[in-house]
């Protein structure tokens, strides 16, 4: 039997969360087309006949550290490399991006076997474009394996899992066989609400939003969730609420539907929008809102 931790790392929006969800076979991490959707380290646990792989989804590693939230995201991603057994580096562009050097530097320091997963190959109509990138990548680092994949379409994921299991150390399962994550339900409630907000709003506002669960309790078979949506400016609050509350109604309905599917119970969801000026550039505010390593 094999058992160990597998870090999924890469630049923002490379498809790490989509890969995690498809490997586990269930939605664990929220996804969107916007960079920096993932803000926390999330464990997805998969137990099979050969052993147990604990996948660690991480925020995207990026060069900009202008705000406290960016520094937190980079620290969280870098910290995930400590204590893992295998690293899967997810890339989604077929040319060498300058920020890949930043990721490579962290991988060299971690000294763990690294699989390069070249994602979104289903979007590459001319497969000959891949070959020069694969050859270039192989010269830059001694990868344990380079595997073209499509996280969304499930292409080569079985091959990826086989290679991961080969590299994991022998050992007994770390978590119970039926457990798929180590995060509590209230964490996923906040994440699902934030996902619906990201998908409903424009380019700028999602980066200024975070969600905090103030109350989570069950009464007579109904889950009661009270959540605060924090923004940084009054203008953002108006956008989040929408004309005659249209955005909030849509977000609340979609989040409640997803929560009821996940929890398999009726959900009563109450949302407020509040302003906390500059929360994303304030270390103390970040900690109070659950951004803790």
N, C-alpha and C positions, 0 to 999 in steps of 0.2 A: 504494500500500500504506500501511496505517496501523499504528502500533505505539506502545504506551504502557502506563502503569500506571493501574489503576482501584482506588481504595480503597473497600471496603465498610464503612461505619460505621453506628453507631446505638446505641441502648440495649441492655442485656443481654436476650437471649432474643427479639430481634426477628426472627430467622430469617436472619441474615447467612451462617452456615455452610451452612445448607440451600440458600440461594441460590447460593453458590459451587459446591457439589457439583452442582447441576442445570445451572448454566451450563457447567461443565467436562465434565459427563457422566460423572463418576467421583467416588467418595468421596475427598475430600482432607482435609476438616475433620470432626472428630468432632462429633456432635450429641446433644443430650438436651433434655428439657423444663426442665432446671434452668438458672437464670441463671449467667453466668460460666463456662460450659463451655469456651469458647475462651480460652486464656491466652497464646497466642503469635501473632505475625504469620506468616501462612502465604500463600505465593504459589501461585495456581493459574493455569496458562498455557494459553490456548486460541488455536490458530492456525487460521485459515480462509482462504478465498479473498480476503477483503478486507484481512486483516492479522492482527496478533497483539495480543490483550488480555491483560495480566498482572493478574489480580485479586488484591487484597491483602485477605485476611480478617483482621479485627481483633477484639480483646476488646471487650465492650460498654462504652461510656462511661457512667459512673455518678457520682453525687454523693458517695457515701461513700468516704472515704479513711482509715478508722480504722486499717487494718493496712498493712504494707509491700506485701503482695500486691496490695491494691486500688490503691495508688499506682503500682505497677509496671504493672498492667493499663491504667490511664488514660494513663500515659506512653507505653506501647506503641501504644495506639489513636491518641493525638494525634500521635505520631511518624510514623505511617503516612500522615498527610496531607502530610508534607514530601516533595516530589519527585514526587508523582503528577500525572497529567494530568487525570483526571476523578474525581469523588467520587459514589458512589451511597449516598444516605442511606436506610437501610431503617427504616421505622416499621411497627408492627403494631397500633396502637390508633387508633381513629378519633375521638379527642378529643386536644386538645393537652396532653401530659403536661408537668409542670414541668421534668423533666430534659431535655426537648427543647430548652429554652433554653440548657442547657449545651452540647449538641451544636451548636446554631446559632451560638453564640459562637465555637467552634473552626472552624466552616466559614467564617465571615466573615473570620477571621484568615488562613485558608489561601488565600483568593482563587483558587479553582479552580471550574470549572463543576460544578454540582451537579444530579444527577437525584434527585428524591424518588420512591422506590419504596415505595408503600403496600402492604404485604405482607398475606397471609392473607385476601384478599378473598373466597376461597371459603367462609370461615366467616361471612360477612356475608349473611344471608338477605334483609335489607331494604336494598337498594343505595342507597335514598334517604338512609340514614344517612351514606353516604360523602360526598355532595355538600357539606354544610356544612363538613366537615373539609378537603376539597380547596380550597374557597374561602378558608377561614381560613389554610391553609398558604401559599397563593399570595400572600396579603397580607404574610406575615411575611418572605419571602425571594424574591429573583429567581431562581427555579429555571430551569435549562435545559429541564427537562421534568418533569411530574408524571405517573407511570404507576402505576395500580393493578395489582398482580401477585399471583400465588400461587406462591411458590418451590417449595412441595411439589407442587402440581398442574401446574406448568409454564404457568400462565396469563400471557400477555403477555410471556413471557421473550424471544421473538424480537424483539418491538417494543423491549424494553429494550436488547437487544444492538445493534440497528440504531442506536439513538440514541447508544449508547456509541461505536460505530465512527465515527459522524459527528463526535463531539467529540474523538476521539484525533488527535494530530498525525501528519503523514506521516512515514514512516520504514521502515527495514528491520527484520525480526524481531530481537528482542533475544536470544531463546533459540532453540535448534534446534527445528524444526517438530514433532518427535515427543516433546519434553519437556513434561510436564504440571505439574511442581512443582520447586522448588529445594531441598526438604528431603530429607535422607537417610533410608534405610529404618529405621534405628534410632530416629529421631524418631517415625515413624509407629507403630512397635512400642509405644513408651511411650504414645502417644496412644490407641491402640486398647485397651490394658489399662485406661487411666484411664476411657475411655468405658464399658467393661463394668462397672467399679466404680461409676460414677455411676448407671448404670441399675439396679444391684442393691442399692443402699443407700438409707437414709432421707434426710431433708432436710438434716441438719446435717453428717454425716460427709464427704460428697464435697468440701466446701470445705476440709477439713483434710487432703486427700489429694494427693500428687503421686507420680509414678512416675519412677524413674531406671534406665536400662539400664546394668548393670555389665559385661555381656559380650554380644557379638553376633558370632558367627562361623559359618562354614559348614564342615562336615566330611562328606565322602562324600555330598554332595547333601542334607544335613539342616542346616537353620538352627538353631543353638543360641542361645537367648536367655535370659539370666539377668537378672531385674529385681527391684528393691527398691521396695516400696510404702511410702512414708513417711507416717506419721500424727503427730499432735501429742501424743496422750495414750494411756496404756495401755488405757483404756476403749474408745477408738476401735480399737485393735489387735484387741481381742476381738471387736468388731462386724464388722470387716473379715474376720477369719478365719471367724467364724460357728460355730455349734454343730457340733462334730465336723468342722470344716473345710468345711462345706457351701458357704459363700459363696465361698471361695477356689477350690474345685473348679469351681463354676459359672462364675466369672469366668475362670479359666484355660482351661476348655474353649471358652467362647465367643470369647475373645481368640485362642486358637490357631486356631480355625476361620476367623476373619476374616483372620488373618495368612497362613494357607496359601492362601487365595483371592487375597490381594494379591500374595504373593511367588511363587505357583505352585510351591511346594516344600513338602516336609514340614518341620514346625516342632516342635522340642523346647523347651517353655517351662517355666522354673523361676521361681517367685515366692516372695519372702520379704516379710514385713511387719515393719517396724522403726519405732521411735519416735524422732523428732527434735523435742524440745519447742520449741514456738513458732516453727517454721521459717517460717510464713507472715507473721510480723511481724519478721523478722530479715533485713536487707538482705544481709549476708554469706552467710547460709544460702541465700537465694534465688539468689544468683549461683552458689553451689556446686552447686545443683540444676538449673541450666540456664536460670534466668530472667534472661537478659541481653539488653539492647537492642543 
